[in-house]
Amino acid sequence: MDLLSRLAVIECGGLLLSFFGMVLWKIAVGEISLAGLLTTKEPGGGSTFSPARLQLLIFTVVVAGNYLHAVLATPRPQALPTLPNSVIAVLGGSHAVYLGGKALSTFIQPLLRNPR
Amino acid sequence: MANSPPPVAWLEILAGYLILLFMAGVGLRLLYKMYQNEIDLAQLLCEPKGKNDCAASMSRFQLLIFTFVITLSLFLIIVGNKPLAFPPIPSEILMLLGISASTYAVGKGIAASNGGGATAVAQAHGHADAAQASAAGAKGNADVAQSAAATAQSALTAAQKAAADAQKAAADAAAAVPPRPPQV
């Protein structure tokens, strides 16, 4: 049973790292494009820089990095580290701002440009 | 024989090895297909923008990041537990994943609605304005053409009158000239 457990850990770890590695490698070589990640489309067809997307990217990277650091820094964690409720609230607000901006640019701006 | 596991335990071990083998086969097959681009990951972060264009979506990207981080954390904690055990998942993490996935779903809904017709209405207004301008231009062109036709008609009348006058003058001149005497 010990050997089976060890094999399961090796296999799951290998597959997990391979899947993540494949996605990260494809992002790095440009096969998965990140073009337009921080821009929003204009009703006329162009695209402009979107601060709502930038703040969501910053909050996402900070919270995810902080969480991963908390996991790696604990020597033998018995459970997933918790997140403070304030962090959850801030992240929820950030997502709300992003969705609000997206809804504004999709629903409102086309009508404001041609108010008839 | 006293230390050997009972038959049911052997069955469990055998099932475990079979499951491991099956998972390895499926996982390696998926990896190979991803590597060969038979499973195309190019559109993984892509969200349609316009008719044929698409751009990376922040809602997809953040879901990808949180999925990676939480999965990796969970794996590290399972491996860190002796004996291996699935840890309890705090409600805050479930909320985090819920917010992330909801943002993805709502963002997808907004993109799919295409402005709930707002963009289409704006485009229709633009087309109506263009059609109105074109109609006004066509009306102006028709006026110009009508005026040119009237001018041409009056020029034709004047030319006809001048031709008739010239013809009459020629006839008068011919009548005024005396007949030539016969030559001997």
Interface residues (C-beta under 8 A of the other chain):
Chain A: M1 L4 S5 L7 A8 V9 E11 C12 G13 L15 L16 S18 F19 F20 M22 V23 K26 E31 I32 S33 L34 A35 G36 L37 L38 T39 K41 P43 G45 S47 R53 L56 L57 T60 V61 V63 A64 Y67 L68 V71 L72 R76 P77 Q78 A79 L80 P81 T82 L83 P84 N85 I88 L91 G92 H95 Y98 L99 K102 A103 T106 F107 I108 P110 L111 R113 N114 R116
Chain B: A9 I13 G16 Y17 L20 M23 A24 G27 L30 L31 M34 Y35 N37 L41 A42 L44 L45 C46 K49 G50 A55 A56 S57 M58 S59 F61 Q62 L64 I65 F66 F68 V69 I70 T71 L72 S73 L74 F75 L76 I77 V79 G80 N81 P83 L84 P87 P88 I89 P90 E92 I93 M95 L96 I99 S100 S102 T103 V106 G107 I110 A111 S113 N114 G115 G116 A118 T119 V121 A122 Q123 H125 G126
